[in-house]
Amino acid sequence: MQFSVHTAKTQLSKLIDAALRGEEVVIAKGSQPVVRLVPVPQRRNLIGALEGKVTVPEDLFEPMSEDELRLWEGN
């Protein structure tokens, strides 16, 4: 569907809903199509997505040795 800029301004919520339903929404200046309204892909956060793929060392929260600390601090 193609709409004028004026219609797009006054009907933006409806045009967004149409785009989210998968309809093609094109906005034109005069008779020239200039932009297409498309939904932004939604990223899902999957809690536990890396479970079993990543291991955490047993000593992760233990203090560093003096040598490791010097390397970490760049000394």
CORNORUR-V72421 format. One record per pair of residues at least 12 apart in sequence whose ideal C-beta (glycine too) atoms are under 10 Angstrom apart, sorted by the first residue. I is the first residue (numbers start at 1). GAP is how many residues later the second one is. D is the distance in Angstrom with one decimal. If there is no record, write none. Layout:
I | GAP | D
I | GAP | D
This chain:
1 | 14 | 8.4
1 | 17 | 7.0
1 | 18 | 9.8
1 | 22 | 6.3
1 | 23 | 6.5
1 | 24 | 6.0
1 | 25 | 7.0
1 | 36 | 9.9
2 | 22 | 8.7
2 | 23 | 8.3
2 | 24 | 4.5
2 | 25 | 7.6
2 | 26 | 5.4
2 | 29 | 8.8
2 | 31 | 6.2
2 | 34 | 9.9
3 | 12 | 6.5
3 | 15 | 9.5
3 | 22 | 7.0
3 | 23 | 7.1
3 | 24 | 5.6
3 | 25 | 7.0
3 | 30 | 9.8
3 | 34 | 9.0
4 | 23 | 7.5
4 | 24 | 6.1
4 | 25 | 8.0
4 | 26 | 8.1
4 | 27 | 9.2
5 | 22 | 6.1
5 | 23 | 7.4
5 | 24 | 5.9
5 | 25 | 9.0
5 | 29 | 8.4
5 | 30 | 9.3
7 | 20 | 8.3
7 | 21 | 9.5
8 | 17 | 8.4
8 | 18 | 9.6
8 | 19 | 4.7
8 | 20 | 8.9
8 | 27 | 8.7
8 | 29 | 8.0
9 | 18 | 9.5
12 | 15 | 9.8
12 | 25 | 8.9
15 | 12 | 8.0
15 | 22 | 5.9
16 | 21 | 7.0
16 | 23 | 8.3
18 | 19 | 8.0
19 | 17 | 8.7
19 | 18 | 4.6
19 | 19 | 6.0
19 | 20 | 5.5
19 | 21 | 10.0
20 | 17 | 9.6
20 | 18 | 9.6
20 | 19 | 5.2
20 | 20 | 9.9
21 | 18 | 9.2
22 | 16 | 9.7
22 | 17 | 8.3
23 | 14 | 9.3
24 | 12 | 7.0
24 | 13 | 8.6
24 | 14 | 8.5
25 | 12 | 4.0
25 | 13 | 7.9
25 | 14 | 9.9
